[in-house]
Amino acid sequence: MTGTHPRLVGSLSWPVAGTLVLAVLRHPRLWSSALGALGRTAGPRWWRHRPFLPLPDPDWWAFRMVTAYGRPDAEPRAADVVSYLEWSRSTGAGGRTRRRDRGAPDGWDARAGRQSG
């Protein structure tokens, strides 16, 4: 899915981000879960850095893409995001889980997409 489009965070392009937002907008019952997920994954003081959006840390994003899709340059599928938000909502985690350290695990090299060492 990656192409020549500018990147929003890590491997996520603006067009794919728009597709993900539209997928979530089609499911109003998931809006609070989506906002909760954004809040939990947003980098510290996200409002101080361009593009002034609650985006995750690029290293964390690369790690999550490897764990989900096997590649640090993968882009999430809309159906996977909706499925995750449905799971989050069903478990009561949507919007209520406390923020956690979202840094990539120690020794993780985001550029290489693997453990360093």
VEXGU-482130 format. One line per 2 residues: number of its first residue (from 1); for each residue x, y, z negated of C-alpha. Coordinates in nm, 4 decimals. Layout:
BEGIN
NUM	X:Y:Z  ... .
//
This chain:
BEGIN
1	0.0000:0.0000:0.0000  0.2912:0.2360:-0.0355 .
3	0.3518:0.4677:0.2555  0.4817:0.8136:0.3311 .
5	0.2369:1.0025:0.1080  0.3723:1.2139:-0.1800 .
7	0.3799:1.0318:-0.5128  0.1739:1.1294:-0.8131 .
9	0.3570:0.9076:-1.0624  0.5985:0.6256:-0.9908 .
11	0.4650:0.4442:-0.6869  0.1123:0.5874:-0.7049 .
13	0.0289:0.8046:-0.4036  -0.2260:1.0846:-0.4078 .
15	-0.4621:0.9036:-0.1638  -0.4650:0.5882:-0.3782 .
17	-0.5158:0.7965:-0.6935  -0.8181:0.9561:-0.5251 .
19	-0.9552:0.6119:-0.4391  -0.9150:0.5033:-0.8024 .
21	-1.0915:0.8166:-0.9290  -1.3810:0.7614:-0.6873 .
23	-1.4094:0.3973:-0.7962  -1.4396:0.5055:-1.1597 .
25	-1.6844:0.7853:-1.0772  -1.9179:0.5224:-0.9286 .
27	-1.9450:0.3630:-1.2759  -2.0643:0.6274:-1.5256 .
29	-2.0679:0.3738:-1.8095  -1.6882:0.3481:-1.7713 .
31	-1.6134:0.7198:-1.7872  -1.5396:0.7228:-2.1605 .
33	-1.3164:0.4161:-2.1231  -1.1303:0.5870:-1.8384 .
35	-1.0777:0.9031:-2.0428  -0.9576:0.6927:-2.3347 .
37	-0.7125:0.5078:-2.1094  -0.5814:0.8382:-1.9730 .
39	-0.5319:0.9680:-2.3237  -0.3510:0.6546:-2.4370 .
41	-0.1160:0.6439:-2.1385  -0.0469:1.0159:-2.0864 .
43	0.3096:1.1199:-2.1447  0.3869:1.3450:-2.4392 .
45	0.3022:1.7106:-2.3754  0.1795:1.6321:-2.0253 .
47	0.0263:1.9802:-2.0014  0.3748:2.1357:-1.9922 .
49	0.4907:1.9603:-1.6745  0.3752:1.9728:-1.3153 .
51	0.1323:1.8538:-1.1867  -0.0273:1.9354:-1.5277 .
53	-0.2203:1.6070:-1.5353  -0.2274:1.3388:-1.8077 .
55	0.0031:1.1001:-1.6203  0.1987:0.8120:-1.7720 .
57	0.5763:0.8058:-1.8000  0.7255:0.6818:-1.4681 .
59	0.9308:0.4090:-1.6418  0.6230:0.2820:-1.8236 .
61	0.4259:0.2917:-1.4959  0.6928:0.0883:-1.3133 .
63	0.6964:-0.1676:-1.5957  0.3166:-0.2012:-1.5869 .
65	0.3162:-0.2425:-1.2067  0.5752:-0.5210:-1.2373 .
67	0.3743:-0.6982:-1.5053  0.0513:-0.6649:-1.3071 .
69	0.1662:-0.7051:-0.9461  0.5263:-0.8265:-0.9563 .
71	0.6780:-0.5106:-0.8046  0.7633:-0.1697:-0.9507 .
73	0.6473:-0.0007:-0.6284  0.3001:-0.1614:-0.6317 .
75	-0.0146:0.0496:-0.6435  -0.3164:-0.0661:-0.8440 .
77	-0.6290:-0.1798:-0.6647  -0.9539:-0.0004:-0.7444 .
79	-1.1252:-0.3298:-0.8329  -0.8483:-0.4056:-1.0850 .
81	-0.8853:-0.0648:-1.2500  -1.2629:-0.1037:-1.2769 .
83	-1.2179:-0.4565:-1.4137  -0.9705:-0.3329:-1.6750 .
85	-1.2048:-0.0515:-1.7803  -1.4957:-0.2966:-1.8082 .
87	-1.2813:-0.5210:-2.0277  -1.1720:-0.2210:-2.2345 .
89	-1.5333:-0.1140:-2.2806  -1.6487:-0.4655:-2.3733 .
91	-1.3789:-0.5003:-2.6406  -1.4520:-0.1593:-2.7894 .
93	-1.1053:-0.0276:-2.7033  -1.2279:0.2309:-2.4543 .
95	-1.1604:0.5738:-2.5953  -1.1091:0.4642:-2.9544 .
97	-0.7674:0.2984:-2.9674  -0.4947:0.5044:-3.1266 .
99	-0.2080:0.6230:-2.9119  0.0931:0.3960:-2.9108 .
101	0.4495:0.4307:-2.7952  0.4214:0.3889:-2.4198 .
103	0.7887:0.3712:-2.3426  0.9140:0.0830:-2.1352 .
105	1.0703:-0.1998:-2.3380  1.4341:-0.1594:-2.4366 .
107	1.6633:-0.2603:-2.1561  1.4050:-0.1980:-1.8827 .
109	1.5467:-0.0427:-1.5673  1.2546:0.1142:-1.3793 .
111	1.4573:0.1872:-1.0678  1.5585:-0.1784:-1.0355 .
113	1.2205:-0.3075:-1.1577  1.3817:-0.5531:-1.3961 .
115	1.5598:-0.5961:-1.7244  1.8987:-0.4306:-1.7210 .
117	2.1986:-0.5939:-1.8633 .
//
